[in-house]
Amino acid sequence: HLFHTYGALWLVRGDTAKTLKLTERCLELAEPGRSPRYVSKARCLRAQVFLRSGKLAESEAELKIALENARLLGNPPQLWRTLVVLGDLQSAQDQTDTAREARLEALAVIEGVAADLEDASLADTLLRSSYVGAIRAATGAR
């Protein structure tokens, strides 16, 4: 958890080299089979680094593993985050239609989580968040 979260912080700060080092450490601890959840998170984070660095093939390879793990685990937040990054990658590859599909799938996962929440105000907060708004804007959905 520490290495993934710290890596995400450094990605936000723009230090992709430090982010990669931290994701490598996260993967060392999470693989093999110790924590597939963190394998998925670390692979998605590495995909973001590669995407920012213009290494689209490497990003795609990481996302494939991250997405497979997120689907197998049934981890909705990791699934929707990975789908959003997949949409970003596909946009960078000029695959507008598939990028939109990935983001719409992410929205469907988010809306499914919101529908399952017993607290309506919590569901509303999730659906009205700037994060979800940005995904909607990227798809053209309202």
Protein Blocks (a to p, Z undefined) as FASTA:
>chain_A
ZZmmmmmmmmmnopaklmmmmmmmmmmmmpghklmmlmmmmmmmmmmmmmmnopaklmmm
mmmmmmmmmmmnopaklmmmmmmmmmmmmmmnopaklmmmmmmmmmmmmmmmmmmpmblk
lmmmmmmpmklmmmmmmnopZZ
